[in-house]
Amino acid sequence: MDYALTREDSRRADEFTIQTLGLPGMVLMENAGRITAEVVREILDERGGITVYVLAGKGNNGGDGFVIARYLLEWGVNVHTFQLATDEEYSGDAAKNLTILSQLTDSVYHTRDVDALDVLTTQLLAADVIVDALLGTGIQGAPRSPFDEFINWINNYNAPTVSVDIPSGVDANTGQLPGMAVAAEATVTMGYLKTGLLFSPGREFTGEITIADIGIPGSALDQVENVYSIPEQDDIHYRLPQRSADVYKHRVGKVFTLCGAPGFTGAATLVSEGALVAGAGLIMAGVPKSLNNILETKLTEVITVPLEESANQTFTAASLPALKEHFDWSDVLAIGPGMTRESEVQEFIGKVLTSYGKVAVVDADAATYFSGDNLQYLKECPADIILTPHWGEFGKISGYNTEDLNENRLEIAENFAQEHNVTLVLKGAPTIIAAQTGEVFINPTGNAGMATGGSGDVLTGIIAGLVAQKLKPTDAAVVGCYLHGLAGDFAREELTEMGLTAGALLDFLPDAMEYILNYYDYL
């Protein structure tokens, strides 16, 4: 499992390592600089470059830059370092490393002016790589002058940029861009990922990310307030359902679905097939009776149950008595996609969710049932709820506006799941899974091609299928999101992002599962 920290918790981890454990800050800075220098050298070797410019701010980020420059010098690279503060403005470990570097080379220049930088660089060999050691994780708000000008200069210079810890200008907590930000080709982040590296728009500025082990021990995580988990392949491998040789369909799970309306039979199809391909033994789809013939044609491996319907051919409370035996039969309910938000349908959803007592995966039109005053009913549901809204739906449910969600999405998701006693799957780029226990996971798989109609319906089915195979709700959500995204990544390789469809996710889901099941064979 990888982990991501906020800027505040990254600082706490550093302080614990230095002040409590006694590992000197100079050692951490040395490790940070050396590992980043190795990344720079790899880029130079790949492209045949010989010259590097290091732009160093006055904090520890700048100190890392001085160490980077020193290592590159030792390896024979032509390095020019531009310190953007006077010698007196540097302190602590950064000042020590500036002194060391200045004794080794004459190619350290002080400048606080972009025009002066232009003059200097015209007298030097052009840079093959630029190191962004300007601002680091501590900045909040838009970069002030002259740093915004230096950022613009870097972005307009025709050379790849390696950023130290985080691209300068990207908010380390949220990934937001309050002003200018460096567009890096590679980012070397220290100790642990920063949450801002994982969320748009900041994630588009990071390039390839390297997590540098600079000496912060795992025990430092016990000293921080929030640890956000990022599942890796082995975490999913060990959570996948296991089957004995003598297993049969009833023992690998029964899913009952309530999805669809006129024009939205595709939603019912994708949910049911998602559960089926995820490994559930039996799927039973409850549908408005006039749509039954359509679903029987679409779903040849799913049992369909025609139910009483409204005048608009949608679900209605009149069909509730017929559902009890199907609820008793099932292990999990998947409800919501394609049902519509008509008042009669919403009444039906409310009555279903207050009567079903097992695990319910609640998505789309069923999730938004809990908007406004209805949110109070969420805690009253007897089922163990897995709520799977996208950001727009969650805003309606929670009452938070876009700005709130962009600034505090992880904290909001964590608090919502605990307060309302649900497993929250907050679909987006990336998807966040928040458990009732306070655990929060950030899903690392998936791509922009999955922004297509029906993608979320497939995810609902996958999660329901995993629950049916006896995975706990949080594990089903974590594994389901990972596999869903991995199927999308495999599909993109063959279809491109533009050509990726929800149906393709179903086609590539077995490839994703096979890859995870045989994970150790690929090492």
C-alpha positions in Angstrom: 0.0 0.0 0.0 1.3 3.4 -0.9 0.3 6.5 1.2 -0.4 10.1 0.5 -0.1 13.0 3.0 -1.1 16.6 3.2 1.6 19.3 3.5 0.9 19.6 7.2 1.3 15.8 7.8 4.4 15.7 5.6 5.9 18.3 7.9 4.9 16.3 11.0 6.5 13.2 9.5 9.7 15.2 8.8 9.7 16.7 12.3 9.2 13.3 14.0 12.1 11.8 12.0 14.5 14.7 12.8 13.5 15.8 16.3 12.3 12.5 17.9 14.3 9.9 16.1 17.4 12.1 15.7 18.0 11.6 12.0 19.6 14.9 10.9 17.8 17.0 8.4 21.0 17.2 6.4 20.8 13.5 5.9 17.2 13.8 4.6 18.2 16.6 2.3 21.2 14.7 1.1 19.0 11.7 0.2 16.4 13.9 -1.5 19.0 15.6 -3.6 20.8 12.5 -4.6 17.7 10.6 -5.7 16.5 13.6 -7.7 19.9 14.0 -9.3 19.6 10.4 -10.4 16.3 11.1 -12.1 17.9 14.1 -13.9 20.8 12.0 -15.0 18.5 9.4 -16.5 16.8 12.0 -18.6 20.1 13.4 -19.7 21.4 9.9 -20.7 18.2 9.2 -22.6 18.4 12.4 -24.6 22.1 12.9 -24.8 22.1 16.1 -22.8 25.0 17.6 -20.9 23.7 20.9 -19.3 21.4 21.4 -16.4 20.0 24.6 -14.9 18.9 24.5 -11.2 16.6 27.2 -10.0 16.6 27.3 -6.2 14.3 29.1 -3.9 15.2 30.1 -0.4 13.6 27.3 1.6 14.5 23.6 2.0 13.3 23.0 -1.6 16.2 25.3 -2.7 18.5 23.3 -0.3 17.5 20.1 -2.2 18.4 22.0 -5.4 21.9 22.7 -4.1 22.4 19.0 -3.3 21.1 18.1 -6.8 23.6 20.4 -8.4 26.5 19.0 -6.3 25.8 15.4 -7.3 25.4 16.3 -11.0 28.7 18.2 -10.8 30.4 15.1 -9.3 29.0 13.1 -12.2 30.5 15.4 -14.8 27.4 17.2 -15.8 27.6 20.9 -16.8 25.5 22.5 -14.0 24.5 26.1 -13.5 22.6 27.0 -10.3 20.6 30.1 -9.9 19.8 31.1 -6.3 16.8 33.3 -6.1 17.6 34.7 -2.7 20.7 36.3 -1.1 23.1 34.1 0.9 21.8 35.7 4.1 18.2 34.6 3.3 19.1 31.0 3.4 19.2 29.2 6.7 19.7 25.9 8.3 20.5 22.9 6.1 19.8 24.9 2.9 22.4 27.4 3.9 24.9 24.7 4.7 24.4 23.1 1.3 24.7 26.4 -0.5 28.1 27.0 1.2 29.3 23.5 0.2 28.2 24.0 -3.4 29.7 27.4 -3.7 33.1 26.0 -2.6 33.0 23.4 -5.4 32.0 25.6 -8.4 31.8 29.1 -9.7 28.6 28.3 -11.5 26.3 29.6 -8.7 24.5 32.8 -9.6 22.3 35.1 -7.5 19.4 36.6 -9.3 15.9 37.7 -8.3 15.1 39.1 -11.8 14.0 37.1 -14.9 15.6 39.7 -17.2 18.9 39.1 -15.4 18.4 35.3 -15.8 17.9 35.8 -19.5 21.1 37.7 -19.8 23.0 35.1 -17.8 21.7 32.1 -19.7 22.5 33.6 -23.1 26.1 33.4 -22.1 25.9 29.7 -21.1 25.2 26.5 -22.9 21.5 26.0 -23.3 19.9 23.7 -20.7 19.0 20.2 -21.6 17.1 19.8 -18.3 15.8 22.4 -15.8 15.4 21.6 -12.1 12.5 23.3 -10.4 13.5 23.8 -6.8 11.6 27.1 -6.4 8.8 26.7 -3.9 8.0 23.2 -2.7 5.0 22.1 -0.7 4.8 25.0 1.7 3.3 27.5 -0.6 -0.4 28.4 -0.2 -2.1 30.7 -2.7 -0.7 32.0 -6.0 3.1 32.4 -6.3 4.1 36.0 -5.8 6.5 38.0 -7.9 9.2 37.2 -8.9 8.4 33.5 -8.6 5.5 33.6 -10.9 7.8 35.1 -13.5 10.4 32.4 -13.0 7.7 29.8 -13.3 6.6 31.3 -16.6 10.2 31.4 -17.7 10.6 27.7 -17.0 7.4 26.8 -18.8 8.5 28.7 -21.9 12.1 27.3 -22.0 12.5 24.5 -24.4 13.7 21.8 -22.0 12.1 19.2 -19.8 11.7 20.1 -16.2 12.2 18.0 -13.1 10.3 19.4 -10.0 11.5 18.8 -6.5 8.7 17.4 -4.2 5.9 19.1 -6.2 5.7 21.4 -9.3 6.0 24.9 -8.0 2.6 26.6 -7.8 0.6 23.4 -7.4 -1.2 23.3 -4.0 0.2 20.3 -2.2 -3.1 19.5 -0.5 -5.7 20.0 -3.2 -4.0 20.0 -6.6 -5.5 23.3 -7.3 -3.6 26.0 -9.2 -4.2 29.4 -7.6 -1.8 31.0 -10.1 1.1 30.0 -12.3 2.5 26.5 -11.9 5.5 24.6 -13.4 4.5 22.0 -16.0 7.0 19.3 -15.1 8.0 16.3 -17.1 9.0 14.5 -13.9 8.4 15.1 -10.2 10.4 13.6 -7.4 8.4 13.7 -4.2 10.0 13.1 -0.8 9.0 10.3 1.6 5.4 10.0 0.6 3.1 11.2 -2.1 1.4 14.6 -1.5 -2.3 14.5 -2.0 -2.1 17.5 -4.4 -0.2 15.3 -6.8 -3.2 13.1 -7.3 -6.0 15.5 -8.1 -6.7 17.6 -11.1 -5.6 20.0 -12.4 -2.3 19.6 -10.4 -1.9 15.9 -11.5 -1.6 17.1 -15.1 1.5 19.2 -14.2 3.5 16.5 -12.4 4.7 14.3 -15.3 6.1 11.0 -14.1 6.3 10.7 -10.4 9.1 9.2 -8.4 8.6 8.6 -4.6 12.0 9.1 -3.0 12.8 7.1 0.1 14.8 9.7 1.9 14.8 8.0 5.3 11.4 8.8 6.8 10.4 5.5 8.6 7.0 4.0 8.4 6.5 4.7 12.1 6.3 8.4 11.2 2.8 7.7 9.8 1.7 7.0 13.4 2.4 10.7 14.2 0.3 12.3 11.5 -3.4 13.1 11.5 -4.5 11.7 8.2 -3.0 8.9 6.1 -4.6 8.3 2.8 -4.0 4.9 1.3 -3.3 4.2 -2.3 -3.9 0.5 -3.2 -1.2 -1.3 -5.1 -1.4 -4.5 -7.2 -0.5 -6.8 -4.3 -3.2 -5.2 -2.1 -5.8 -6.1 -4.7 -4.4 -9.6 -5.2 -4.8 -10.5 -1.6 -8.4 -9.1 -1.5 -9.7 -10.9 -4.5 -12.3 -13.7 -3.8 -10.8 -17.2 -3.8 -12.7 -20.2 -5.1 -12.5 -23.8 -4.1 -12.6 -26.5 -6.8 -16.0 -27.7 -5.8 -17.8 -24.3 -5.8 -21.1 -23.8 -7.4 -23.2 -20.8 -8.5 -25.2 -20.3 -5.4 -22.1 -20.2 -3.3 -20.4 -17.5 -5.3 -23.1 -15.0 -4.8 -26.6 -13.8 -5.8 -27.1 -10.2 -7.0 -30.5 -8.6 -7.4 -30.7 -5.4 -9.4 -33.3 -2.7 -9.7 -32.3 -0.5 -12.6 -33.6 1.0 -15.9 -36.5 2.8 -17.4 -37.6 3.5 -21.0 -34.5 4.7 -22.9 -32.3 3.4 -20.1 -32.3 -0.3 -20.5 -28.6 -0.1 -21.2 -28.0 0.9 -17.6 -29.7 -2.2 -16.3 -27.7 -4.3 -18.8 -24.4 -2.8 -17.8 -25.0 -3.2 -14.1 -26.1 -6.8 -14.5 -23.2 -7.7 -16.8 -20.7 -5.9 -14.5 -21.8 -8.2 -11.6 -21.7 -11.2 -13.8 -18.2 -10.6 -15.2 -16.9 -9.8 -11.7 -17.7 -13.3 -10.8 -21.1 -13.4 -9.1 -22.9 -16.8 -9.6 -26.4 -15.6 -10.3 -27.9 -12.2 -11.3 -31.6 -11.4 -11.1 -32.7 -8.1 -12.7 -36.0 -6.6 -11.6 -37.4 -4.4 -14.4 -40.6 -2.6 -15.2 -42.7 -5.3 -16.9 -43.0 -3.6 -20.3 -39.2 -3.6 -20.6 -38.8 -7.2 -19.8 -38.7 -8.4 -23.4 -35.9 -6.0 -24.2 -33.9 -7.1 -21.1 -34.4 -10.7 -21.9 -32.9 -10.1 -25.3 -30.0 -8.1 -23.9 -29.3 -10.3 -20.9 -29.2 -13.9 -21.9 -27.3 -15.0 -18.8 -29.3 -13.0 -16.3 -32.7 -13.9 -14.8 -35.2 -11.1 -15.4 -38.1 -10.3 -13.1 -41.0 -8.2 -14.7 -42.5 -5.9 -12.1 -45.6 -3.8 -11.9 -44.9 -0.4 -13.4 -46.2 3.2 -13.5 -48.1 4.8 -16.4 -44.6 6.0 -17.6 -43.3 2.4 -17.6 -41.0 3.1 -14.6 -40.8 1.5 -11.2 -43.7 2.0 -8.8 -44.5 1.2 -5.2 -47.2 -1.2 -6.4 -44.4 -3.8 -7.1 -43.0 -3.7 -3.6 -44.9 -6.8 -2.3 -43.5 -8.9 -5.1 -39.9 -8.0 -4.1 -39.7 -9.6 -0.7 -38.9 -13.1 -2.0 -36.2 -11.7 -4.3 -34.7 -9.7 -1.4 -34.6 -12.8 0.7 -32.9 -14.7 -2.2 -30.2 -12.2 -2.8 -26.9 -11.5 -1.1 -26.7 -7.9 -2.3 -28.9 -5.3 -4.0 -27.7 -3.0 -6.8 -30.1 -0.1 -7.3 -30.3 3.3 -9.1 -28.8 3.4 -12.6 -31.3 4.5 -15.3 -34.3 4.6 -12.9 -35.1 8.3 -13.5 -35.9 10.9 -10.8 -39.6 10.9 -11.3 -41.5 11.4 -8.0 -43.1 8.0 -8.2 -39.8 6.3 -8.8 -38.2 8.2 -5.9 -40.9 7.1 -3.6 -40.3 3.5 -4.7 -36.5 3.9 -4.1 -37.2 5.2 -0.6 -39.4 2.3 0.4 -36.9 -0.2 -1.1 -34.0 1.2 0.8 -35.9 1.3 4.1 -36.9 -2.3 3.7 -33.8 -4.1 2.3 -31.5 -5.3 5.1 -28.4 -6.8 3.6 -25.8 -4.9 1.5 -27.0 -2.3 -1.1 -24.9 -0.7 -3.7 -26.7 2.6 -4.2 -25.9 4.6 -7.4 -27.2 7.4 -9.7 -30.9 8.0 -9.3 -31.1 6.0 -6.1 -28.1 7.9 -4.6 -29.7 11.3 -5.3 -32.8 10.1 -3.4 -30.8 11.2 -0.4 -30.5 14.8 -1.5 -31.8 17.7 0.6 -34.1 16.8 3.4 -33.9 13.1 2.5 -30.3 12.9 3.7 -31.6 12.3 7.2 -32.9 8.9 6.0 -29.5 7.6 5.0 -28.6 6.5 8.6 -32.0 4.9 9.0 -31.5 2.4 6.2 -31.2 -1.2 7.5 -28.8 -2.2 4.7 -25.1 -1.8 4.8 -24.9 1.0 2.2 -22.2 1.5 -0.4 -23.0 4.9 -1.9 -21.5 5.6 -5.3 -22.2 9.1 -6.5 -20.1 11.1 -8.9 -19.0 14.6 -7.8 -22.1 16.4 -9.1 -24.4 13.9 -7.4 -22.5 14.1 -4.2 -22.7 17.9 -4.2 -26.5 17.5 -4.3 -26.5 14.9 -1.6 -24.1 16.6 0.8 -24.9 20.2 0.1 -21.3 21.2 -0.5 -20.5 23.4 -3.4 -17.8 22.9 -6.0 -15.3 25.2 -4.3 -15.7 23.3 -0.9 -15.3 20.0 -2.6 -12.2 21.1 -4.5 -10.5 22.4 -1.4 -11.4 19.7 1.1 -12.6 16.7 -0.8 -10.7 14.1 1.2 -11.8 15.4 4.6 -15.4 15.9 3.4 -15.5 12.3 2.1 -14.0 10.9 5.3 -16.4 12.8 7.5 -19.5 12.0 5.4 -18.8 8.3 5.5 -18.4 8.3 9.2 -21.3 10.6 10.0 -23.8 8.7 7.8 -22.4 5.2 8.5 -21.8 4.3 4.8 -19.0 3.2 2.5 -18.7 6.2 0.1 -17.3 5.7 -3.4 -16.9 9.2 -4.7 -16.4 8.7 -8.4 -14.0 11.0 -10.2 -10.4 11.5 -11.2 -9.3 9.9 -9.0 -12.1 8.0 -7.2 -12.1 8.3 -3.4 -13.3 5.4 -1.2 -14.1 6.4 2.3 -15.1 3.8 4.9 -17.2 4.0 8.0 -14.1 3.3 10.1 -12.4 6.5 8.9 -10.1 4.8 6.4 -9.8 6.7 3.1 -8.4 5.2 -0.1 -7.5 7.0 -3.3 -7.8 4.7 -6.4 -4.8 4.9 -8.7 -6.1 3.3 -11.8 -8.3 4.6 -14.7 -8.1 7.3 -17.3 -10.0 10.1 -19.1 -11.4 7.7 -21.7 -13.7 6.3 -18.9 -15.6 9.6 -19.0 -18.3 7.9 -21.1 -21.9 6.9 -20.5 -22.4 3.7 -18.6 -18.9 3.6 -17.1 -20.3 4.1 -13.6 -23.1 1.5 -14.2 -20.4 -1.1 -14.8 -18.7 -0.1 -11.6 -21.9 -0.5 -9.6 -22.2 -4.0 -11.0 -18.6 -4.9 -10.3 -18.8 -3.8 -6.7 -22.1 -5.7 -6.2 -20.6 -8.8 -7.7 -17.7 -8.7 -5.3 -19.9 -8.2 -2.3 -21.9 -11.2 -3.4 -18.7 -13.2 -3.3 -18.4 -12.3 0.4 -16.0 -9.3 0.2 -16.7 -6.8 2.9 -18.2 -3.5 1.6 -15.0 -1.5 1.9 -12.9 -4.3 0.3 -15.4 -4.7 -2.5 -15.3 -0.9 -3.1 -11.5 -0.8 -3.2 -11.1 -3.9 -5.3 -14.0 -2.9 -7.6 -12.7 0.6 -8.3 -9.1 -0.7 -8.9 -10.2 -3.4 -11.3 -12.7 -1.1 -13.1 -9.9 1.5 -13.7 -7.4 -1.2 -14.7 -9.8 -2.6 -17.2 -10.1 1.0 -18.6 -6.3 1.3 -18.7 -6.0 -2.0 -20.7 -8.9 -0.9 -23.0 -7.1 2.5 -23.7 -4.1 0.6 -24.9 -6.0 -0.9 -27.7 -8.9 1.5 -28.3 -7.5 4.9 -27.3 -9.2 7.2 -24.9 -11.5 8.5 -27.6 -12.7 5.0 -28.6 -13.2 3.6 -25.1 -16.8 2.6 -24.2 -18.5 1.2 -21.1 -18.9 -2.1 -23.0 -15.2 -2.2 -23.5 -14.7 -2.1 -19.7 -16.7 -5.4 -19.5 -14.5 -6.8 -22.3 -11.3 -6.0 -20.6 -12.3 -6.7 -17.0 -11.2 -10.4 -17.2 -7.8 -9.2 -18.4 -7.6 -6.9 -15.4 -8.6 -9.7 -13.0 -6.2 -12.2 -14.7 -3.3 -9.7 -14.3 -4.0 -9.2 -10.6 -4.6 -12.9 -9.9 -1.3 -13.7 -11.5 0.4 -10.6 -10.2 3.5 -12.3 -8.8 4.1 -14.1 -12.1 4.7 -10.7 -13.7 7.3 -9.6 -11.3 
